[in-house]
Amino acid sequence: MQWFFDLIEPLNLGHFTLRDLVDIILVAVGVYFLLVIIQGTRAMRVALGLIFLLLLSSLSRTYQLSTVQWLFANFSAYLVIAIIILFQSEIRRALAQFGKNPFRKINYKKDENLRTLEEICLAASLLASKRIGGIIVLEREQGLRNYVEAGRKIDSEVNYDLLLSIFHPSSPLHDGAAIIHDNRLAAASCFLPLTSNPTLSGKFGTRHRAAIGLTEETDAVAVIISEERGEIRVSQLGKISRPLNGKGLMALLTRLLVEAKRIPKGDVGGRTVEMVAYEFPAVGDSTKKTK
């Protein structure tokens, strides 16, 4: 353990105070929010490049690489200007974020979830009216990366025009499911595992059995549009709902994904008149085969 104490001795932890702790926390929070702002942008790659240069500079001092030290010494004066030029859009966005109302972010995620659900319900209703089949899967806690990677990656904002284009019979992506991850359309043409329940083969078609199969293995929620009957159903936890209209679909998805409340098998718990039709019966209750 002596090597460990020798390592931390320069930190002078014996004189560590509350002020030092606050200082460290503020720096950590600042770095975290900076990474959040640049995540997924071009600036992220630039930031990684700058980190690499800093490591190279540290190694050059450690191992006395005189040429590398000379280069860093001559160009370090221009580093601040280069950072401002490279990160000008991110700096503007960060300053704008600080100027926003901090309390507005409390409901931001909920608003995004509701907007996504509205787009899905609108697309599902129109697809059902035109008797165009499809499966829209909404990821929850358990990741669906395996299915996303097996499909066609899209990574786009969810909107009903795009969903209609994907499931149009002439589209090369209409086979399989579309998967929604964190309010983004992650991929389309994703093939799902069929349920292993042998009693369902005579009651539901391949599309419904695939949706049920996925929800048996994960906590995802699947919206199924039948091309044969023009119906919309929802599957979760290996169960499937009765046919829903657009308003009923929105009510059920909001309950499941925004309010994060599961629908029990035989009851909805504190049910209201309009929610009676949206309870989840046992999958064996349906007697007609649906594609």
C-alpha positions as CSV (number, residue, x, y, z in Angstrom):
1,M,0.0,0.0,0.0
2,Q,3.0,2.3,0.3
3,W,3.0,3.0,-3.4
4,F,-0.6,4.2,-3.1
5,F,0.3,6.7,-0.3
6,D,3.3,7.9,-2.3
7,L,1.0,8.5,-5.3
8,I,-1.6,10.6,-3.4
9,E,1.0,12.4,-1.2
10,P,1.4,15.3,-3.7
11,L,-2.4,15.9,-3.4
12,N,-1.9,17.1,0.2
13,L,-5.2,15.5,1.3
14,G,-4.3,16.2,4.9
15,H,-5.4,19.8,4.3
16,F,-8.5,18.9,2.3
17,T,-11.4,21.3,3.2
18,L,-15.1,21.8,2.3
19,R,-14.0,24.5,-0.1
20,D,-11.9,22.0,-2.0
21,L,-14.8,19.6,-2.2
22,V,-17.1,22.3,-3.6
23,D,-14.4,23.2,-6.1
24,I,-14.1,19.7,-7.4
25,I,-17.9,19.2,-7.6
26,L,-18.3,22.4,-9.7
27,V,-15.5,21.4,-12.1
28,A,-17.0,17.9,-12.4
29,V,-20.5,19.3,-13.1
30,G,-19.1,21.8,-15.7
31,V,-17.3,19.0,-17.5
32,Y,-20.4,16.8,-17.4
33,F,-22.6,19.4,-19.0
34,L,-20.0,20.3,-21.5
35,L,-19.9,16.6,-22.6
36,V,-23.7,16.5,-22.7
37,I,-23.8,19.6,-25.0
38,I,-21.2,18.3,-27.5
39,Q,-22.3,14.6,-27.4
40,G,-23.2,13.3,-30.8
41,T,-21.8,16.4,-32.6
42,R,-18.8,17.1,-34.7
43,A,-17.2,18.9,-31.7
44,M,-17.0,15.6,-29.8
45,R,-14.4,14.3,-32.2
46,V,-12.5,17.5,-32.0
47,A,-12.6,17.3,-28.2
48,L,-11.2,13.8,-28.4
49,G,-8.4,15.1,-30.6
50,L,-7.5,17.8,-28.2
51,I,-7.4,15.3,-25.3
52,F,-5.0,13.2,-27.4
53,L,-2.8,16.2,-27.9
54,L,-2.8,17.0,-24.2
55,L,-1.8,13.4,-23.4
56,L,1.0,13.6,-26.0
57,S,2.2,16.9,-24.5
58,S,2.3,15.2,-21.0
59,L,4.3,12.3,-22.4
60,S,6.7,14.6,-24.2
61,R,7.6,16.2,-20.8
62,T,7.8,12.9,-19.0
63,Y,10.2,11.4,-21.5
64,Q,12.0,14.6,-22.6
65,L,10.9,14.6,-26.2
66,S,12.5,17.9,-27.1
67,T,11.1,18.2,-30.6
68,V,7.5,17.5,-29.6
69,Q,7.9,19.9,-26.6
70,W,9.2,22.6,-29.0
71,L,6.1,22.2,-31.3
72,F,3.7,22.4,-28.4
73,A,5.5,25.4,-26.9
74,N,5.2,27.3,-30.2
75,F,1.6,26.4,-31.0
76,S,0.1,26.6,-27.4
77,A,-0.3,30.4,-27.8
78,Y,-2.8,29.8,-30.6
79,L,-4.6,27.0,-28.9
80,V,-7.2,29.2,-27.1
81,I,-8.1,30.9,-30.4
82,A,-8.3,27.6,-32.2
83,I,-10.7,26.2,-29.5
84,I,-13.0,29.3,-29.8
85,I,-13.1,28.9,-33.6
86,L,-13.7,25.1,-33.6
87,F,-16.3,25.2,-30.8
88,Q,-18.1,28.5,-31.6
89,S,-21.5,26.9,-32.3
90,E,-21.2,24.7,-29.1
91,I,-20.2,27.8,-27.0
92,R,-23.2,29.7,-28.3
93,R,-25.5,26.8,-27.5
94,A,-24.0,26.4,-24.0
95,L,-24.5,30.1,-23.2
96,A,-28.1,29.9,-24.5
97,Q,-28.7,26.8,-22.3
98,F,-27.6,28.8,-19.2
99,G,-30.0,31.6,-20.2
100,K,-33.0,29.3,-20.4
101,N,-35.5,28.7,-17.6
102,P,-34.0,25.8,-15.6
103,F,-37.5,24.7,-14.4
104,R,-38.6,24.2,-18.0
105,K,-36.4,21.1,-18.3
106,I,-38.4,19.3,-15.7
107,N,-41.2,18.6,-18.2
108,Y,-39.0,18.5,-21.3
109,K,-38.7,14.8,-21.4
110,K,-42.4,14.3,-20.8
111,D,-43.2,16.7,-23.6
112,E,-40.9,14.8,-26.0
113,N,-42.4,11.5,-25.1
114,L,-45.9,12.8,-25.7
115,R,-44.9,14.3,-29.1
116,T,-43.4,11.0,-30.1
117,L,-46.5,9.1,-29.1
118,E,-48.8,11.5,-31.0
119,E,-46.8,10.9,-34.2
120,I,-47.0,7.2,-33.7
121,C,-50.7,7.2,-33.0
122,L,-51.3,9.4,-36.1
123,A,-49.3,7.1,-38.3
124,A,-50.9,3.9,-36.9
125,S,-54.4,5.3,-37.4
126,L,-53.7,6.3,-41.0
127,L,-52.0,2.9,-41.7
128,A,-55.0,1.1,-40.2
129,S,-57.5,3.1,-42.3
130,K,-55.6,2.2,-45.4
131,R,-55.2,-1.4,-44.3
132,I,-51.4,-1.2,-44.4
133,G,-49.6,-3.5,-41.9
134,G,-46.7,-2.6,-39.6
135,I,-45.1,-3.0,-36.2
136,I,-43.8,-0.1,-34.2
137,V,-41.7,-1.1,-31.2
138,L,-41.0,1.3,-28.3
139,E,-37.9,0.5,-26.3
140,R,-38.1,0.8,-22.5
141,E,-35.5,-0.2,-19.9
142,Q,-34.2,-3.3,-21.7
143,G,-32.1,-2.4,-24.8
144,L,-33.0,-3.7,-28.3
145,R,-29.6,-3.1,-29.8
146,N,-29.4,-6.6,-31.3
147,Y,-32.6,-6.1,-33.3
148,V,-31.6,-2.5,-34.3
149,E,-28.2,-3.7,-35.6
150,A,-29.9,-6.5,-37.6
151,G,-32.2,-4.0,-39.3
152,R,-31.7,-0.8,-41.3
153,K,-30.4,2.0,-39.2
154,I,-32.1,5.3,-39.6
155,D,-31.6,7.4,-36.4
156,S,-34.1,10.1,-37.2
157,E,-36.7,12.2,-35.4
158,V,-40.0,10.3,-35.2
159,N,-42.7,11.7,-37.4
160,Y,-45.7,10.2,-39.0
161,D,-44.7,11.0,-42.6
162,L,-41.5,8.9,-42.2
163,L,-43.4,6.0,-40.6
164,L,-46.0,6.0,-43.4
165,S,-43.1,5.9,-46.0
166,I,-41.4,3.0,-44.2
167,F,-44.5,0.8,-44.1
168,H,-45.8,1.6,-47.5
169,P,-46.0,-1.7,-49.5
170,S,-43.7,-0.3,-52.2
171,S,-41.0,0.6,-49.7
172,P,-38.0,-1.8,-49.4
173,L,-38.2,-1.3,-45.6
174,H,-41.9,-2.3,-45.1
175,D,-41.1,-5.8,-44.0
176,G,-40.2,-6.1,-40.3
177,A,-40.6,-3.6,-37.4
178,A,-39.6,0.0,-36.8
179,I,-37.9,0.5,-33.4
180,I,-38.1,3.7,-31.4
181,H,-35.2,4.4,-29.0
182,D,-35.2,7.5,-26.8
183,N,-37.7,9.4,-29.0
184,R,-35.7,8.6,-32.1
185,L,-36.5,6.2,-34.9
186,A,-33.5,4.0,-34.5
187,A,-34.0,1.4,-37.3
188,A,-36.6,-0.1,-39.6
189,S,-37.0,-3.5,-41.3
190,C,-36.0,-5.2,-38.0
191,F,-37.1,-8.8,-37.7
192,L,-38.4,-10.0,-34.3
193,P,-38.5,-13.4,-32.7
194,L,-41.8,-15.3,-33.0
195,T,-43.6,-16.3,-29.8
196,S,-43.0,-19.9,-28.7
197,N,-46.6,-20.2,-27.5
198,P,-48.1,-22.9,-29.8
199,T,-51.7,-21.9,-29.0
200,L,-51.3,-18.6,-30.8
201,S,-50.5,-20.0,-34.3
202,G,-54.1,-20.5,-35.1
203,K,-55.3,-17.2,-33.6
204,F,-52.8,-14.6,-34.8
205,G,-50.7,-14.1,-37.9
206,T,-46.9,-13.7,-38.2
207,R,-46.9,-10.0,-37.5
208,H,-48.8,-10.3,-34.2
209,R,-46.8,-13.4,-33.1
210,A,-43.6,-11.5,-33.7
211,A,-44.7,-8.6,-31.6
212,I,-45.8,-10.9,-28.8
213,G,-42.6,-12.9,-29.1
214,L,-40.5,-9.7,-28.6
215,T,-42.6,-8.5,-25.6
216,E,-42.2,-12.0,-24.0
217,E,-38.4,-11.6,-24.0
218,T,-38.2,-7.8,-23.2
219,D,-40.2,-5.0,-21.6
220,A,-40.7,-3.2,-24.9
221,V,-44.2,-2.1,-26.0
222,A,-45.2,-3.0,-29.6
223,V,-47.9,-1.4,-31.7
224,I,-49.3,-3.8,-34.3
225,I,-51.3,-2.6,-37.3
226,S,-53.2,-5.3,-39.1
227,E,-53.5,-5.1,-42.9
228,E,-56.1,-7.8,-43.0
229,R,-58.6,-6.3,-40.5
230,G,-57.4,-2.7,-40.3
231,E,-57.0,-3.0,-36.5
232,I,-54.5,-1.5,-34.1
233,R,-53.4,-3.6,-31.1
234,V,-50.7,-3.2,-28.4
235,S,-48.6,-5.9,-27.0
236,Q,-46.6,-5.8,-23.7
237,L,-45.3,-8.5,-21.4
238,G,-46.4,-11.3,-23.8
239,K,-50.1,-10.0,-23.7
240,I,-52.0,-8.3,-26.5
241,S,-54.8,-5.7,-26.2
242,R,-58.2,-5.6,-27.8
243,P,-58.5,-3.5,-31.0
244,L,-57.9,0.2,-30.4
245,N,-58.7,3.4,-32.2
246,G,-56.3,6.3,-32.4
247,K,-57.6,8.0,-29.2
248,G,-57.5,4.7,-27.3
249,L,-54.0,4.0,-28.5
250,M,-52.8,7.3,-27.3
251,A,-54.4,6.8,-23.9
252,L,-52.9,3.3,-23.5
253,L,-49.4,4.3,-24.6
254,T,-49.4,7.4,-22.4
255,R,-50.3,5.2,-19.4
256,L,-47.6,2.7,-20.2
257,L,-44.7,5.0,-21.3
258,V,-45.3,8.4,-19.8
259,E,-47.0,7.5,-16.6
260,A,-44.9,4.3,-16.5
261,K,-47.9,2.2,-15.2
262,R,-48.3,-1.4,-16.2
263,I,-51.7,-2.7,-17.3
264,P,-52.5,-5.8,-15.2
265,K,-53.9,-8.9,-16.9
266,G,-57.5,-8.6,-15.7
267,D,-57.8,-5.0,-14.5
268,V,-56.3,-1.6,-15.1
269,G,-56.4,-0.5,-11.4
270,G,-58.6,2.5,-10.7
271,R,-60.1,2.1,-14.1
272,T,-62.2,4.8,-15.7
273,V,-65.1,4.4,-18.2
274,E,-62.9,5.2,-21.2
275,M,-60.2,2.8,-20.1
276,V,-62.3,-0.3,-19.8
277,A,-61.7,-1.3,-23.4
278,Y,-58.0,-1.0,-23.0
279,E,-57.2,-3.6,-20.4
280,F,-55.0,-6.5,-21.4
281,P,-56.8,-9.8,-21.5
282,A,-55.0,-13.1,-21.8
283,V,-53.8,-13.7,-25.4
284,G,-56.0,-16.8,-25.6
285,D,-59.2,-14.6,-25.3
286,S,-59.1,-13.6,-29.0
287,T,-60.7,-16.2,-31.3
288,K,-60.1,-14.7,-34.7
289,K,-56.9,-15.0,-36.6
290,T,-55.4,-11.6,-37.4
291,K,-52.5,-11.0,-39.7
